[in-house]
Amino acid sequence: MRRLTLLPRCAIAYPAALLALAASAGAAPPEALRAPQTANLPLTFERNTGHWPSEVQFVARSGQGALFLTKREMVVSLRKGDKATALRLKLQGSNPKAVASGLEKQPGIVNYFIGNDAKKWRTNVPTYSRARLAGVYPGIDLVTYGAGKSRALEYDFVVEPGADPKRIRMAVSGAKSLRSVDGKLVASTSCGDVTLNRPYAYQTINGVRKQVACSFTLEQNTVAFQVARYDASRPLVVDPTLEYSTLLGGEASDAANGVALDAAGAAVICGKSQSALFPATTGAYQPTHGGGLDAFVTKLNAAGTAADFTTYLGSINDDQALALAVDTDGAITICGYAGDAFPTTAGAFQTANGGFSDAFVSRLNSNGTALVYSTYVGGAFDDTACAVAVDTLGAATICGQAGGAFPTTTGAYDTTHGGTYDVFVTKLNATGTALVYSTLLGGAGSDTAYGIAIDSAGAATICGATTSSTFPVTASYQTTRGSTTDAFVTKLNATGTELVYSTFLGGGGVDYARAIAIGADGNAVVHGYTGSSNFPTTAGAYQTAKFATQDGFITKLNAAGTALIYSTYLGGSSAKYSYGLALAADGAPVVCGYVGGPGFATTADALQATYGSGGDAYIARLDASGATLLYGSFLGGSRAEYALGVALDSAGAATVVGYTGGTGFPTTTGAYQTLFGGGTFDAYVSKISFGATTQPTTITADAVTCYASDTITLTGTLTKTSDSSALSGKTIQFKVNADGSWTNASATTGADGKATLSVTAPATTGGHTVFVRFEGDADYASSTDDAALTVEAPVATTLVADDASAAPSAAVTVSATLTRTTVGSSPGPNPVTGVQLEFRIGDSGAWTNATALTDATGKASASLTAPATAGDATINARWAGNTHYAASSDTATLKVKAPTTITADAVTCYASD
């Protein structure tokens, strides 16, 4: 039987300014045992070797306090100034014989030398990255660990096949209050609020991550987990995870500018290095620094724990790699700028520098030991290749800026240099020996292309910034420049001879487009930054107003370049620079860049929810419609950090690269390089696995008015929150009143998003509640709603019996008419039809039902026998009532008359007498 791993991983966020957890298991830790400040060290778990109370299994300490883990609870004590309090999470009904063990033993140890009695000393106390309690419930383990820069405690429950996650219940004590806020749980204490972040779950199926809905339930002060149905044969993982994070640098300054992934998901990074001691590998193409600033290329293994290779690429002059692409065979094509003596290969298109610095294109083999080709591409002035894309045949297309006359091809769209800088777009053949095409593109000002993407037909779409009012545009979305500097997006045909479309993109401020990608639908998505308060946005987009002096933007154009599919700002209260972009399989954009202060929009599952200092990198993910922020996080340490490039693997995990200005940048245990190398900055590589990437939903319950015990229809309507479009084929659950049981809809939602269920209404009159919920699935998040269910009291009725007469003991037909009290504006008499009345004569005897139900006038009748004696008798009529109509009765008179005889006398007479 395969094990199922259920990991409702939940970070616990602590009060502001409190760097750590503190704990006490039964007794406060002795003052002499408190650890020194450890805020810059990773959170580790120290095994209890007798220096703590016996029930304690592990201790995790940071800053001013510690977490104590016992076999049946996690206990934290919080300290703020002179205040101290303890918060306990007790595992209700758990196994007191759970087995405690440490995971991922660390090289560090702890020694205690307390007083003069050596018997009380403790030495070589081991430490671990994680602590496990095996068998806390049948088939369920608990694993605790520290996560992220904040060193927050996280905990996973690991559930074996056949085990029931509903067994997991945590009783929270020591809090003044415990409340649910947006799916999180917030415990208020005298030392501030402690937050249990909402759980997120997914399963990896055929290489694709599928979400499983998971949420907290709270009953008084007891917390449990509600997990939707999942594939019990596969692992279930919860929460975004920093899979690895490593520095990359030597004794001087180094930065990573670009990243791409090979077929196995290994990250290949390029950038610049000033370090003679940059960690180049033996056997690499160029293992020694050439001088000044050199380009470098590094390939990490998939786990980020080692470098497959690192090579310099440069000369004694300044050289820098700005972007790269990886072929299907693993060959690596990089581009940037280079001075004299940059390494080129025999037969390359251009083996000598044409001017001050030239663009270059170099292709390394997959193991970094040799150049496939390397060539300059440039003229007599400064030229820089800012981006590169490689087609399925291995041909590289680069774009950037040209400072003057630049090599172009016959028939190219534009062969004449115009302003200070012109855009160039150049396609090389697969061997780097010749140009397929090369064209300029620009106006009278300064124009630069920063991003390039190739579609399935081989056509290049580029983006950048221009100061030229005469920049060439077509009949496109925006034909005039909005300010002194506008972003632009231009698509060339596959031969570089014509524009498919070309458009400005900007408002009244300064706008830069820095990265571009083409989705499976053929439409272009652009990422950049803008100072324009009127940058074009679309209705329903995630952010339609600018928050800071400079915000990011993400814009999706249609394939003709004539309209925006969506366009949104992305920012907060601090200035932001946007650089990297990648598209997920569903078209969702993942972007990265730099933010100069707090206020960037982060999500509840962020790896780093708060701003560091000096400027932080950021990473964000929107949904495919540009309407919802699915993920947002800072990424940084105590100095400035920039994120310049991002790439996604087949499972949607993001590898982000850039540079960090000093110590404190979050790295992971076992990463390739965890210590800052030196200089002004180091490169870094961080891989983040996203958790919930589902789109928010809205479900609406319909109110119901009925009578007691009626058969009623409950209705729930499910829509996408972003655009209110109906979601079909989803199962909706209903229940009546909070203590009821959830029942699946009898049918899934239809094309209109509606699902219905027939149930019996409550038997008691008054107010009730209909609850409706969608549990969520791999694509859409869960949602709930409720509506009023009103059970009305029966309507008052009036019964009028009819008088009758009969001979003694004769059959007599009796009748009565039933009407209801006027309802609303309904005119009278409002007959009650289709019900059965009862009759009897006198005050005793059996009641007889009407021979037929009340007709359209409300009348029904019965056949009875009159009394045997003459005189007046009473006809009794009654309506017994039902859930809709109240009972009523009436009486009438039955006149019983004795039979009479008349006798005629005989007469004898003549005619006409």
Salt bridges, closest charged atoms under 4 A:
GLU31 OE1 - ARG34 NH1 2.10
GLU46 OE2 - HIS51 NE2 2.73
GLU46 OE1 - ARG61 NH2 2.83
GLU73 OE2 - ARG88 NH1 2.77
GLU104 OE2 - ARG130 NE 3.43
ASP141 OD2 - ARG132 NH1 2.91
GLU154 OE1 - ARG9 NE 3.92
ASP156 OD1 - ARG9 NE 3.03
GLU160 OE2 - ARG3 NE 3.93
ASP193 OD2 - ARG179 NH2 3.53
GLU219 OE1 - ARG169 NH2 3.52
ASP231 OD2 - ARG234 NE 2.89
GLU243 OE2 - ARG209 NH2 3.28
GLU243 OE1 - LYS687 NZ 3.66
ASP262 OD2 - LYS299 NZ 3.01
ASP327 OD2 - ARG363 NE 3.69
ASP391 OD2 - LYS427 NZ 3.39
ASP455 OD2 - LYS491 NZ 3.13
ASP521 OD2 - LYS556 NZ 2.78
ASP649 OD2 - LYS687 NZ 3.30
ASP710 OD1 - HIS884 NE2 2.69
ASP723 OD2 - LYS720 NZ 3.72
GLU775 OE1 - ARG229 NH1 3.61
GLU775 OE2 - ARG773 NH2 3.66
ASP777 OD2 - LYS730 NZ 2.68
ASP802 OD2 - LYS859 NZ 3.44
GLU838 OE1 - ARG878 NE 2.75
ASP872 OD1 - LYS895 NZ 3.54
